[in-house]
Amino acid sequence: MDAKTVLIINAIYSIMVSVFIILGIATRNKTTSYRKWGLGFIFFALNFSILSLRDDLPIVIVGVLPHILTFSAFALIKSGLTEILNIKVNKKIDVILIVLGTICVLYFDYMTHIKAYIVIWTQSIFIFETWFIIYREKNIDAVKRKIVLWIFAISIFLQAIRFVISFRWYSGLNPLSSGSGLPYISVLFFMVYILMTLTVISIILRKRMNEQEVLLEELKEVTLYDKLTGIYNRRGFHQLFDYEYKLKKREDATSGYVIAICDADDFKEINDVYGHEVGDQVLRHLADKIRESTRETDIVARWGGEEFLIYISNVNEVDGESVINKILEAIQNTPYVYDNKAIKATLSIGAVHTIGAMYELKALIAVADKALYKAKNSGKNSGEYSTLK
C-alpha cells in the first residue's frame, strides 16, 4: 500500500475516533477531559490529511504544521488522561515541549532524517512522561493504572521501532515516495493511537464497572441492612444465620449459642409524647447500645417495628445470660437525651440457649418469643432466659 493511501486511512480513522469520543463519551460524562481526547484525535486527522496533500500544499505548511499538531495532540491526551485519573500535573512542561519541538522542526526543515528523529523523539517524550506520571502515582484505581502503564509501555516500544525505521529517511527524499519508509512509520503510528483509543475505552469500561460495584454495594445496603438503625434487617439476619446454621449442621458442631428477641417497652407512649421522629432516634439509640454490648461475631438485626433479634454465637448458658444482662444494663444506664430531657427507653428480652443444629430458627424464635412474653408480664425492663437441649 502506498504512503498516501495509508495517510488517508489514518485520517479517516482519526475522524471516526474523535466523533466517537466527543459525541459518544464526552457528552455523556459532561467533562472536558474526554473532549481533550477527542480534540487530540482531530489534530491527528489534520496531521494525516495535510501530509497526504504534500504535493499540493506549500512545503512550509506541510513540513511544520503536521508535527505541531501531533505534539499538541499528545499533550491533550496526556492532559485529559491525568484529569480523568485526578492527577495534578504541571502543564507548562507540555507547552515547553511543543515550543522546543516546533523550533527544532523549523531549524531542520530541509534535513528530512533529522527532522524525523526530532518528531518521533518529541512524541515519545510525551508518551513516556505520561507513563512515568501514572507509574509514580499510587493513589489511583489499581486496574486503571495497570491498563494505562501497559498500553503506554507498548506505545513507547512502537515509537522505538519507528525511530529505527526513520533511518531510511534521507535529506531531499520525498516522504510520499515508496522508498521513504513513511508507510511503515505511519502504520506504526496508527498502532500507537489505536492503543490510545483502547486506553480511553478501557478507562470508560473500568469506570462503568466501578459504578456497578458501587450500585451493588448500595443494593446490598438496601436489601440486607435496616435503613433507620444501620443494623441488619430480617433478610440480612436470615442470610448470615443460615450460613452459620449450615456450618453447624455440616460440621456437627456442639457449640452453644443464643437467640434473643428484644422489644422496646412502652414505645407507643414515646411516639405519642415526643413524636415519631424522636421515636426513630430512640430506636437508633437502642440499636447502637445492643450492638455495643455484643461482639463482632454476633448478629444484631431489626426484626420489625420496635423489635430486635440477636444471635449470640459460641457461648454457654451462663455467658449467654451475662450478655443479655449486659444489654439491659447498658440501655438502663444510658437513657436517650432529647432537648435536655432524658427519655428512659428500656427493653424486655426473651432468650433461648441451644447447642448445634438441633432446632430450626423458627422453633428457636417461638421459644424466645414465649420468654419475651414472660418478661413483659413480669414488669418489663428485664430478661427471661430458657434452654433447649
N, C-alpha and C positions, 0 to 999 in steps of 0.2 A: 504494500500500500504506500502511495507517495505521501510526502510530508504534508502537502496542502490538504489532502483528504483527512489525514489524522487530526490536523489542527481544527478543521471544520467540525469533525465528530466530537472532539473535545469541547468545542464552543457550545454545540447543541446540548451535550450532556450537562455542562455547567449551568446553562439557562434552565434546564429541567430541574436540576437540584435546587437552584436558587428559588424557583417558583414553589417547589415542594416545601422548602424551609420557611419561606416568607408567608405563603398563603396557608399551608397546612399545619405548620408547627408554631410559628411566631404569633399568628392571630389567635390561636387557642391559649397559648401561655401568657400572652399580653406582657411581654418583656422585650427590651431592646437587645438582650443577649443573643437570641436566636436570629433577630433581624441582622445583626452584625455578621453572623454566619452566612445568611442569605446574600448580603451585600458583598461579602468576600467572594462568593461564587459568581456573582455578576461581574466582579473585577476579573476573575479567571476567564469568563466567557469573552469579555472585551479583549483580554490579552491574546487569546487564541484567534479571535476574529481579526485583530489588527495584524498579527503575524501571518495569517493566511492571505492577507491582501498586500503582502510585502512588495510585490511587483507593481502595485497600482497606487501606493501611497508614498509620500516623501520619506526618504531614508532617515531623516531626523526624527520623525514621529515613530517609525517602525523600530528604530534602533534603541529608543529610550523608553517611550511610554509603556509598552507591554511589561517591561521589567518593574517599573514603578508600580504598576497595577498589581503585579504578583506580590511585591513586597507589602503593599497596603493590604492585600487580601489575607496574607498570613498574619499580619498584625491584628486585623479584625477578628480572625478565627481565634487567635490567642486571647484577645480581649473578651470575646463572647464566651469562650470556654471557662476562663477564670471567673467571670461573673456568674456563670451557671453554677460553678462549684464554690462560690462565695470566698474566693481567694483575692486578697488585695495585692495589686502589682503596681510597679512604677511605670506608667505609660510613656514617660519621657524617653525611656530606653528604646521603645518602638520607633518613636519619631527620629531619634539619633540614627538608628539602623537604616531607616528609609532614606534619610538625607545622605548618609555616608555611601550607601549602596548606589543611590542616584548619581552622586558626584563621580564615583568610580566608573560607573557605566558611561557617563558622558566623556570622561577623560580617555577611556579605552574604546571609544565608539567604533573606531576603524580597525581594532585588533580583535577579531571575532573570537578567537580561542580564549584570550584573557578575559574578555567580557563574559563569556560563558562561565568561566571559573567563578568570577565575582558574583554573577546572578545565582548560581547554584549554591555557593557558599553563604550568601546572604539569606537565601531561603532556608538553608539548613540551620543557620544560627537561630532563626525564628522558631523552627521546629524543635531544635534541641533545647532552647531556652524554655519553651512551653513544657517540654518533657521534664526538665530539671525542676521547674516550679511545682509541677504535680508530684514529682518524686520527693521533693523536700517537704511538701505539705502532708502531714499525717492525719490531720483532723477533718478528713472528708470521708465520704462513703467509700468503704474498702473496695467494693465491687467496681464502682465507677473509676476509682484510682487505678485499679489493675487494668481495666479496659483501656483507659487513656494511655497508660505507660506502655502497654504492649503495642497498641496501634501506632503511637508516635515513634517507638523504637524501630518498628518495621519501616516507617516513613524515612527515618534517618538512614537506614540501610539502603533503601532505594535511592535516596539522594546521593549516597556514596557511589552507587553504580552509575548514576547519571554523570557524576563528576569524572569517572573513568572514561565513559563514552565521549565526554566533551573534548577529550584529547584529539578526536578526529576532526574537530573544527579548525580550519586554517584561515589565516587572515586573507580577506578578499573573496573567500568562498561563499557562494550564495547558499544560505541555510536551507532553502527550499529544494536544493538540488539533491539527487538521490545519494550522493556520496557524502553528504554533510553530517549524517548521524542524527539529524533532527527528528525523523520518525521514531527512532528508538528512545531518544530523550523525552519526546512528547508522550509516548506510551507510558514510560516510567512515571512521568509527572502525572499522567492520567490516573495511574495506580495510586499515587500519593494522595490525590484529592478524592479518590474513591474511599480511601481509608479515612480521610477527614469526614466524608459523608457518613461512614459507618460509625464514627465517633459520636456524631450528633444523634443518630438513630439509637445507638446503644445507650446513651445517656437518657434519652426520652423513654426508652423501654424500662431502664432501671428506675427512673422516676415514677413511671406507672406502677411498677412492682412495689416500690416503697409506699405509694399511695394506697395500693391494695392491702399491703401489710398493716398500714395504719387503720384502714377500714375494718379489716378482720379483727384487729385488737379492740376497736370501738364496738364492733358487733359482739365480741366476746364479753366486753364490759356490760353490754346491754342484756345479753342472754344469761350470763352467769352471776352477775352482781346486782344487788339492790341499789337502785339509783339514789334513794334517800339516805340510807345509812352507810353505803360503801362496803357492806359485808356481802357474803353470798346470798343469793335468793334460793328458792326451792330447787330450781333446776341445777344451780351450781352445787348445792349440797348433795343432791342425788348423784351428780356426776362424780364428785370426789368420793363420797361414801361408797358408791357402787364399786369403784376401783379398789378401795380398801377392803371391802367385803369379799370381792373375788380373790384378792391376795390371801385373805384369811382362809377362804374355802380351799384354794388350791394348795396352800402350804400346810393345811390342817393346823392352823395356829391356835394356841391356847392362851394367848394374851388377853387380858381383860380390858374392857372399855365401857364408857358410859354414854347413854343417850339421854339428854335432858331437854325438857320443854320449859321455857320461861315465859311468863305472861305479866305485863305491866299492871300493877294494881290500880284500880280506880282511874284508869286512863281517860275514860269518858268525862270525868269531872275536870281533869286538867284541860281537856279540849273546850269544855263548856265555860270554864272560868277564864282561861288565857287565850283561847282561840286555837285553831288548827295549826297555824304557823308555828306557834310556841310548842304545840304538841309534837310537831315534826322534829323540832330541835331537841325536845326531851327524848324522843326515840333515838336520835343520833347519839345523844349523851349515853343512854343505856347501852347501845350497841358498842360504843367505844369502851365503856367500863367492862363489858363482858369480854371483849377482845383483849383488853389489857390484862385481864385476870386469867386468861388461858394461854396455852403455848402455841407456837407456830405450827406444830403438828396437829393441833386440834382444828375442828371446823366449826365456825360460827355463822349462822345464817338467819335471815329474817324469814320466818315461816309464813307470815301473813298478818296484816293489821299490826297489833302490838305484841305479837308472839315471836319468840326466837327459839331456834333449835340448835343444840350444841352436841358435837361428837367429841368426847374426851378420850384420846387414844392411849393405849398401853398403861393402864392404871389398875390397881387392885381396888377392892371396895373402900378401904379406908382412905386411900389417896384420892379416889374419885369423889368421895363425900367432902373431903377437905377443899377440893376445887370449887364445888358448889357453894360451900360456906364462904370461900374467898370472894366469889362473885357477889353474894348477898352483902357481905361486909363492905366491899368496895363501893357498891351503889348506895348503901345506907349511910356511909361516912362522907360521901361526896354528892350532896344534892345539886341539882342544876340551878344555876343562878341566872335570873332574868329580871332586868330592871331593878337591880339591887335587892331582889327578893329571892329567897331560897325556895325552890319548888321541890318538895320531897317526893320523888318518884321511886317506888320500890317494886320489887319483883316477887312473884311466887314461882317456885321451881319444882317441877316433878321430874325425878331422875330414876333411871334403871341401870343397873350394872349387870353385864353378862360377859361370857367368855367365848372366844372363837366365832364360828359362823353357825351357831345352833339355831338362831332366830332371825327371821327376815326383819327389815327395818319397820315395816308396817306393824308387826307384832310388838316390837320394842316401843314404838311411839304410842301404841294403845296402852301399854303398861305405864309408860311415863305420863300419859295424859290422866290416868286414874290417880297417880301420885300427885299430879298438879291439882286435881280436884280436891284432894285431901288438904293440900297446903292452903288452898283458898278458903276452905271451910274452917281451918284451924287458926284463922286470924290474919292470913296473908303475910307478906314480907318474911317468908320462911321457905324452907325446902323440905320435901318428902323424898325419901330415898328407898328404893326397893331393889331386889336382886332376882335375876332369872338364872337358874343353873341347869 
